[in-house]
Structures are given as C-alpha cells and as structure tokens.
C-alpha cells in the first residue's frame, strides 16, 4: 500500500518473538536455534537472504511457524543493535 507505514514492534512483541530463540550448549554447539528444534537462526536467515519466501521456508520445514521466522529476523536485529552499541562504546 502506498503511504502505509508499518508500525514498529512493541517491546512486548519483541520479547515474545525472542522467547522463541533458545541457546543451549547441548543443542547445535550453543548456537541460537528456533524453539530448541535444532534449526539454527543462522540457517533460517540464510534461506531468507537467499531469496526464499516465508512460505517456501515453512513448506520446507513444516514444524516451523511464521512467528519462528519473524523471531529469527528479530534476533538478528537485536544482535546487530547490541554489536553496534559495543562498537560505538569502544
């Protein structure tokens, strides 16, 4: 829609999405994964960056839901924000 501005995610939405990402040293060597399902966030982001749509990724991995993919993107966003703050402080 022309002129439509998507509202920013609220803190509650961000927290809810980020709760879908887990880090456990016993799962995928401690890499962030989706809901402990051994789908690394990094891999999901690679599919999306490679041009796969949400629908294509969800068809390939039927135990994932749309919110899981959104959580991967939000996790990357928050990680970059944190890294940017650390670099600026150095």
Secondary structure, 3 states (H helix, E strand, C coil): CCCCCCCCCCHHHHHHHHCCEECCCCCHHHCCEECCCCCEHHHHHHHHHCCCCHHHHHHHCCCCCHHHHHHHHHHHHHHHHHHHHHHHHC
